[in-house]
């Protein structure tokens, strides 16, 4: 993984490169930030640059033996630790290395996945995954081995907040007296859950979420989406590429969602009870996950309309233009006086749907509330 292959974060990439070029590599580093932010990709690219035989001032070469091994995740001095859960009813101890082939397949396919995506790939999404004390002991044994290359040994710990207390305390001892030429990179979404005595020994690198433009460009390039659906998804994902990729799987539904939304708010605005009930019956036939997804789409559309109203966002939405619904004309009815109530009702409806409430009743009640909210004047 070269730095140039990673979306955005240009200044941060150069900052990381400079720590290696000027010999300022801390033995323990904490890459942290929100889900889907590219921290794991940056950690791998950073390790590759550190181990590259012919690095340039901007990136690893990508062609030396070290880079080729890193690209296939077969470099002998690169180690990964990640949350795992026992499969089936096995009582034997399990380690990250037991799932190494699954991990390699995951990171080769996608470097922006969430913890749920990882557990889903293992088929244990309904279990509590963690990094246990036995894993910490295994890490110590691994790092005590002599380096194959004679260079750094790199240990990347993904989601270290999933360590239990015993594992954290054992790891702390390892950080206090680290083996020579060893680099620990913690990749975390919740660093506050880690022991303060661990984070205090790490050089901290904050990885921000991606911008709208970076997410939009990624969806067009990597997911082969048209500009319209990519714009909608980029707004909904809010800089989370893991979420953007999940939403992209349903990209073909957004035109249908735009039609449903436009029909819905028109019915609510005119308080046409017959149309409201018909709309609730139509949407109530969807499966619950699709209804929740549609309600999320509605929430983002209201947020966009609010921003258009206060001129902090242009009316760019091609999806709505295709169904002859102009957000710029709808936006004056969405303002600070009603938007908080609208979003609260949408969240409550999604919660109720998830709790197996009757969809038709929930959506009808939501629509009647919406009819009142849209009549509130700025």
C-alpha positions, 0 to 999 in steps of 0.5 A: 500500500503506497501513500498515493493509493490512499484518498486525501490526507495529503498534508498528513501523509507528508507529515508521516513521511517526514518522521521517517526521513528525519529519523523521528519515528516513535516506537509507539504510535496511535492513529485515531479518528472516526470510523471509515477515515483511512487510519488503517490504510495510512498505518500500512502505507507508513509501515511500507515506507519505513521498510522500503528499500528505495523510498523517495521523498514522497512515497515508497517505491512499490517495486523492491522486494519489501514493497512487493511482500507488503503489497501481498501482506506477506512481509515476515516482520509485519504483524497484525492484531485485531478483535476476534471471536470463537466460531462455533462451540470451540473451547480452545484458545484462538489468536489473530493468526488463526484468522490471518487468511481472512484478514488478508482477504479483507484488507486486500479487498477493502481498507475502509471497513468497519468492525461490523464488516470484519465480524460479518466476514468471519460469520460472527457478527452476533458475538462480542469480539475482543483482544484477549490476554492470550493474544498479548502473550502471543504478541510478546513471543512474536516480537522476541523473535529475531527480525527476518529482514534486519529492519524494524518489526511492525505490529499494527493493532486494529481496534485496540479498544477491544482489548480486555483489562488483562490484555491491556495491562500485559501490553503495557509492560511490553510498551514500557520495555519494547524490543529494539527496532519495534514499531507499534501502531494502534489504529483506534476509533475510540482512544478514550477507551484505552488505558491512559498509561498506554496512550501516554506512551504513544505519539498521537496522530489524529486522522480526520474524516474525509471531505465531501469532495474526497468521498464523492470522488472516491465513489465515482472512481472506486464504486463506478457511481454516477455523479448524482447518486455519488453526491447523495451518498457522500452527504449521507456518509459524512466522511465515513468511507466504510459507510459510503461503500455500504450505501453504494450497494443500494445506489440504484434505490435513490431515484425511487427514494427521491420520488417517495420523498417528494410525494410524501412532503407534498402530501404532508404540506397539503395535509391530504390524508388519503395520499398520506395513508396511501404513501404509508401503505406503500412504504410499509410494504418494504422490509424494515432495513429498507424503511430505516435506510429510506428514513436516513435518506429523508433526514439527510435531505432535510439537513441539505434543505436547511443548508440550502435555505441558509445558503451554506449549500448549493442546490446540487442534488441531481437525484431530485432534479431527475424527479422534477423536485427542486430542493431550492424551492422546498428549502424555505419551508425547512428552517431552524424553527422546525428542523430539530423536531423533524429530525427527532421524529425521523429518528424516533420512527426509525427506532420504532421500526427497528423495534418491530412496531407496525410500519404503517402506523409509525409512518402515518403518525410520522406524516401527521407530525410532519404536516404540522412541522412544515406549517411552522413559519421561520 
